[in-house]
Amino acid sequence: MPSTSPEQQAAAEWKLLLAQFPAPVAAQVRELATTHQAELAGYFYEQMLQDEQAMLFLTHEQVKSRLHGTLQQWIVSLFSSTGDETALLALITQQKQIGEIHARIKIPIHLVLRGARHLRERLFELLCRQPLDTEHKLFGQRLIGETIDLAMEIMSRAFSDANDRNSRSEEGYRLFSVAQHIGVEQERQRSALLDWENQLMFDLAVGQLAAQLPRLSGSEFGLWFRHKGAHAFQGSRETELILQSMQHIDEVLLPLFEKAVAEPNVEQRLHNLRTLREQAKGIVFHLDNLFEQANVLESGRDVLTRMLNRKFLPVILAKEVAYARQSERTFAVLAVDIDHFKQINDEFGHEAGDLVLQQLATLLSNHCRGGDYVFRMGGEEFLVLLVDVHQGQALGVAEKLRQQAEKERFRLSGEHDLQLTVSIGLALHDGHPDYQRLLRQADRALYEAKHGGRNRVVLARELPG
Ligand SMILES: Nc1nc2c(ncn2[C@@H]2O[C@H](COP(=O)(O)OP(=O)(O)OP(=O)(O)O)[C@@H](O)[C@H]2O)c(=O)[nH]1
């Protein structure tokens, strides 16, 4: 039996819903929504602006000017379906996309539901004013209510799916950002733990008093784990086990040696030592597991250039959008693309092309500040995110990068080197909550740079959406 997609299922439900209502009722509601679309959108906006949280999202000029139009279209489309499957599927896709946008710009779901409630209220009021009999009005109310509910259900589902994906990605990024050089850190912490153990064994051998024995939580390893490791690996079972072991060693096992010194009982002392070693070994075991899990997350970097890949782009952009909103600072994205890269591959071979990509990646990151980001978007395209810049500074950096790339002699294997140029599309964040728009602007500007003759920087012009 062919399986039905969630969209097909929703379309079937929507169709059933429509079938419950007499055609004249549906036509009446449709006409109501079409005639009053502007007023309904205005009412929605007015209500939502009374909410402080909603204001954050709605006061942006672009949102303000576009929202009325989009909202009107949405209201009309919601009630214009006659049950045709293709049209219903398109309507459902639209609800899903809206849910995904809400998740991307982080609009809390309760605000969306509140907006829907206001719309429903207003539509009910308008319906009541119509010269219709009571039964007709009741049918109309039900149709309005159930249609909006179904649309909200589809939207919310898309919202929570997208939100889950974002949270997983954010979680991954948190881990990734703290433990950037995972292999090195792992070795350092393993040996710090060993140092503590050696010191402890020595102190025990020379008969140091228990109170003076080195506590694990205060050791180099203990400090690192409590302050950084536990945060980086937050939420995993191993983290809890390591913290428990540390506490057990410091508070239960080490004090046992006091007694052993006062009353030398070799058997007991050996037993305590073995328990201590077991605990320390357990910590190493859990630590290795944690690092192994973190290693998987290293895939956030592009294997060839070691720059960030697309994986964390949504998380980082959403974070920068939120930061820009709070701090009233702007950031910029540069879409950087090597000109005629195919010719380099064709003339010198794919390996030479790879070497060029690596060197360009290094050049880009060397000429950015510590807070900026360089992503390899795929192929010969990079994305540079410049934090805390205004337009003039961003243009300056973009131009500097273009010139540096033009000046650079890219080494190939053997004695050869080559020169190349890059085209750059620059877009400045203007406060709009949806970062996809910014990426589209940068891409469009890059396209213009290519078509304008390459080896240039083009600043994105205001785009319609
Ligand atoms: N060596 C190497 N080549 C790659 C890699 N990824 C993509 N490419 C090549 O990059 C080339 C991109 O070519 P095009 O998209 O035609 O663009 P272009 O030649 O740079 O031309 P313009 O961008 O229009 O200036 C293709 O030949 C791809 O095969 C890679 O990882 N290594």
The ligand as an SDF file (V2000), in Angstrom:
LIG
                    3D

 32 34  0  0  0  0  0  0  0  0999 V2000
   39.5240   21.3640   -7.0590 N   0  0  0  0  0  0  0  0  0  0  0  0
   38.2590   21.4740   -6.6670 C   0  0  0  0  0  0  0  0  0  0  0  0
   37.3370   21.9200   -7.5450 N   0  0  0  0  0  0  0  0  0  0  0  0
   36.0710   22.0310   -7.1390 C   0  0  0  0  0  0  0  0  0  0  0  0
   35.6670   21.6610   -5.8340 C   0  0  0  0  0  0  0  0  0  0  0  0
   34.3330   21.8940   -5.7310 N   0  0  0  0  0  0  0  0  0  0  0  0
   33.9110   22.3710   -6.9270 C   0  0  0  0  0  0  0  0  0  0  0  0
   34.9450   22.4630   -7.7870 N   0  0  0  0  0  0  0  0  0  0  0  0
   34.9410   22.9180   -9.1830 C   0  0  0  0  0  0  0  0  0  0  0  0
   34.7150   24.3180   -9.2230 O   0  0  0  0  0  0  0  0  0  0  0  0
   34.2840   24.6560  -10.5310 C   0  0  0  0  0  0  0  0  0  0  0  0
   33.2560   25.7370  -10.4520 C   0  0  0  0  0  0  0  0  0  0  0  0
   33.0180   26.1740  -11.7610 O   0  0  0  0  0  0  0  0  0  0  0  0
   31.8690   27.1780  -12.1420 P   0  0  0  0  0  0  0  0  0  0  0  0
   30.7450   27.0850  -11.1690 O   0  0  0  0  0  0  0  0  0  0  0  0
   31.5760   26.9720  -13.5760 O   0  0  0  0  0  0  0  0  0  0  0  0
   32.4630   28.6090  -11.9080 O   0  0  0  0  0  0  0  0  0  0  0  0
   33.8280   29.2810  -12.3310 P   0  0  0  0  0  0  0  0  0  0  0  0
   34.6000   28.4980  -13.3320 O   0  0  0  0  0  0  0  0  0  0  0  0
   34.5460   29.6320  -11.0750 O   0  0  0  0  0  0  0  0  0  0  0  0
   33.3120   30.5790  -13.0290 O   0  0  0  0  0  0  0  0  0  0  0  0
   32.6960   31.8840  -12.3950 P   0  0  0  0  0  0  0  0  0  0  0  0
   32.2790   31.5640  -10.9880 O   0  0  0  0  0  0  0  0  0  0  0  0
   31.5310   32.1990  -13.2640 O   0  0  0  0  0  0  0  0  0  0  0  0
   33.7560   32.9290  -12.4440 O   0  0  0  0  0  0  0  0  0  0  0  0
   33.7860   23.3590  -11.1700 C   0  0  0  0  0  0  0  0  0  0  0  0
   34.6720   22.9990  -12.1800 O   0  0  0  0  0  0  0  0  0  0  0  0
   33.8310   22.3600  -10.0350 C   0  0  0  0  0  0  0  0  0  0  0  0
   34.1790   21.0640  -10.4820 O   0  0  0  0  0  0  0  0  0  0  0  0
   36.6850   21.1620   -4.9530 C   0  0  0  0  0  0  0  0  0  0  0  0
   36.4320   20.8290   -3.7910 O   0  0  0  0  0  0  0  0  0  0  0  0
   37.9480   21.0880   -5.4060 N   0  0  0  0  0  0  0  0  0  0  0  0
  1  2  1  0
  2  3  2  0
  2 32  1  0
  3  4  1  0
  4  5  2  0
  4  8  1  0
  5  6  1  0
  5 30  1  0
  6  7  2  0
  7  8  1  0
  8  9  1  0
  9 10  1  0
  9 28  1  0
 10 11  1  0
 11 12  1  0
 11 26  1  0
 12 13  1  0
 13 14  1  0
 14 15  2  0
 14 16  1  0
 14 17  1  0
 17 18  1  0
 18 19  2  0
 18 20  1  0
 18 21  1  0
 21 22  1  0
 22 23  2  0
 22 24  1  0
 22 25  1  0
 26 27  1  0
 26 28  1  0
 28 29  1  0
 30 31  2  0
 30 32  1  0
M  END
$$$$
